[in-house]
Amino acid sequence: MRRGEALGLRWSDLDLDTGRASIRQTVIAIKHKPELGTPKMAKGRRTVTLDSGTVAALREHRNSKRPSGC
């Protein structure tokens, strides 16, 4: 996964139960400002497998950002 693809991930792009991330958008710099874009080529839109350490880190991060009682 490229850096811009990782930066473009949304929680809705992740399936932590299956350990997969869908690449649907990227972050690109336009005139030195970050903008959302789509992958340049059709095969850039893909699903990648996440290792168990990454899944665990994402779960921990998501849970740490939720308000108490959720």
Helices and strands as residue ranges (DSSP letters): H 3-7, G 11-13, E 14-15, E 20-23, E 26-30, E 33-37, G 42-44, E 46-49, H 52-65
